[in-house]
Amino acid sequence: MELYLIPNDPVNTTLISSDGFLRYWVRTPRPLSSLRACSSVIERPSARNHNEQETLGEITWGGLGRHSVIHSELFKGRAEASGGKSVRVKDLLWKISAFGTSRCFIGNDEEEYVWKFCKGTGFQLLHVRTGRVKAVYEDSPSHVVTGVFKGQFKPCLRIHPSCALDIDILVLTFIVMEKKRRDGLGDQINVAAAEEESIPDASGMEGGGGLM
């Protein structure tokens, strides 16, 4: 299965399959801010009525000093409180290493999976026990060769036919991973810009002297 992100924004997008059907909606009503929490709502067509939507889950992105939390029936058995349906992102998707970006989780099939970012390729979802790739997200728009977007360039989440993981869980964990990746890129850009601004201009120094 191919799911195309339109537009290319993981927290405000639609995921459309190659046959042109809307599979998922992601909406973040309030502007994202590092100083306060905001929420992204993930919806899909209702199983009872395809003209209606049902909420798959909601991700509350932690503001400054707060943890991000996922609220979904998909993770009811992993909730912090008995009978609850909320789980912290850091508990659901745990890091392999303190400084790495890869994160593991347990699927509905009780198997372990890992989202791993590969430079030049994008995210890969691997089945840990077999080491086989079950899904790939190309972070750069690629040329579409079949389906309703044929001939266009679209970012795509490709899911292998052998993937036994619940697609809802796959999509929800992917949104978390891609949002966090883009947050990291934004931080790098901001740091680089700050460093550029902090470099003194020799021509503006007293006496026109150079840097010591």
Salt bridges, closest charged atoms under 4 A:
GLU2 OE2 - ARG158 NH1 3.98
ASP19 OD2 - ARG23 NH2 3.12
GLU54 OE2 - ARG44 NE 2.68
GLU73 OE2 - LYS85 NZ 3.89
ASP91 OD2 - ARG88 NE 2.90
GLU111 OE1 - HIS127 NE2 3.01
GLU111 OE1 - ARG129 NE 3.18
GLU138 OE2 - ARG158 NE 3.00
ASP168 OD2 - ARG44 NH1 1.93
GLU178 OE2 - ARG181 NH2 2.85
GLU178 OE2 - ARG182 NE 2.70
ASP183 OD2 - LYS179 NZ 2.73
